[in-house]
């Protein structure tokens, strides 16, 4: 028995079945169960009118710098988790935030993770705002229930580039048989990562908050619309 909150990708089990070889075992069965959370009542999904494509890194970073002060109030005593796919972009944005945000900011890599989370929880307990800037490892396995995470902001859809020999070989194999590695591997894997990132918001039946995605491809690209359809059924705003 293999169980996880994120075994499905793009609404099916095809990716995990191929990756594990279970697709070639006819007796394998799959089952998807509904979440106990009332996502429509507990959470909101906001897709701001971001103009710059993430493919233009400089312009996209400029827009993130413009949007974050609109989305995060330094006076509101809640936790915000901002997730980046690029360390460089994360650091650039951190350096360019307005001065009154800097005392609230905790950036992954600047201090150990345990110390960062301790500072975050301490700020929340003192009824202060706290903002975490994190990368992929903060998008999964991070449990910040209640006021510790009322807002999740995703800077960019979490696509990864094939950067090791196994991934490169797999992509060549798919291409040689006439397939498209981006559609067969990259998009489904990014969909799982996006669901994991969004999953940082609602951790208990009492949690509430908002997810904001600052990547216009979620609305304009065909694969973006597929990924959007697989997110929890939050109330859409904006």
Buried (B, 14 or more C-beta within 10 A) or exposed (E): EEEEEBBBBBEEBBBBBBBBEBBEEEEEEEEEEEEEBEBEEBBBBBBBEBEBBBEEBEBBBBBBBEBBEEBBEBEEBBBBBBBBBBBEBBBBBBEEBEEEBEEBBBBBEEEEEEEBBEBBBEBBEEEBBBBBBBBBEBBBEBEBEBBBBBBBBBBBBBBEEBEEEEBEEBBEEBEEEEEEBEBBBBBBBBBBBBBBBBBBBBBEEEBBBBBBBBBBBBEEBEBBEBBBEBBBEBEEEE
